[in-house]
C-alpha cells in the first residue's frame, strides 16, 4: 500500500514514517514546498506524483495561543487546506484520514465527550480545527477524523520535553491541576493508523468505519498528574526531581482559553475498529527511554 502523509516533521508524521513501513507500506511524507496544503492548485499535482492508496493529513497549525493573533493563517491550514486535501483525495477515489483535537469542545460537559456531543470551541485553534472537520466530511465521504489530545513524542515541541527542560533549570515547577484530559503518544496514534489503513482502503463509501472517532491515551489525568509522572520517570533515570506545585488555570493565564475538561470517550473506535486506548504511562516510559536512557539500577 502507498500512503501519502501531509506533513513530514510533525510528531505524528514522524511516527508514521517509522511505523507504516514495518507493515510493508510505502510512505511519502511531504511538506512545503513539495506539498503546500494552502495552495489548492498544487495539491492535485502532489497527489498525482505520489499516486497513493490512502492520504493522511498530519499537517496542522497547532500554536494555540498564537492562533488568536493569526486567525487567517490558522484557517488556511486547519480549515481550507484540510478540506482541499480531502477534496483532491475524493476526486481520485482515495480514502482520507485527518487528525483533529479535543479543543473542538468547551470542556463544560463534566464527563468524557462522545462523538455525538455538540462542539463549542473556545478559541481560534479549536474553531479552525472544527471547521476543518466539517470541510473534510463534506468533501470526502470516505474520511476518518481522529480527534486526539496532548500529543507527545521524543520529537518536536511537547509537554514531556518542556517539563524535562524546566526540571533541569528550576527547583520548583508549577503546573495546572484543574484541566483534565489524556496524553496521546505519537507512536500509539501511528499504530492505530497502521491498523486502520487496510480497512479504509478496502471499504466503500458508507462503511461504518468512516466518520468521527476519538482516540487518546488512557487513563484520564490532569496536566499536574502528567507532569508528576514525567518528573518521577526522569528521577528514576538519574535526573533531578524538582518540587511540583499544583496551581489553578486562573494562576496561569494564557492568550487562548483551554477546555477545562477535554476528556474524550474512545469507546466508538473500539466497537467499530477494535482499537483500544494505549496506556500512556507505558508510552511515557518508552519516550523517556528515548530521551534520557533507561532507568537506573
Buried (B, 14 or more C-beta within 10 A) or exposed (E): BBBBBBBBEBBBBBBBBEBBEEEEBEBBBBBEEBBBBBBBEBBBEBBEEBEBBBBBBBBBBBBBEBBBEBBEBBBBBBBBBBBBBBBBBBEEEBBBBBBBBBBBBBBEBEEBBBBEBEBBBBBBBBBBBBBBBBBBBEBBBBBBBBBBBBBBBBBBEBBBBBBBEBBEEEEEBBBBBBBBBBBBBBBBBBBBBBEBBBBBBEBEEEBEBBBBBBBBBBEBBBBBBBBBBBBEBBBBBEBEEBEBEBBEBEEEEEEBBBBBBBBBBBBBBBEBBEBEBBBBBEBBBBBBBEBBEEBEE
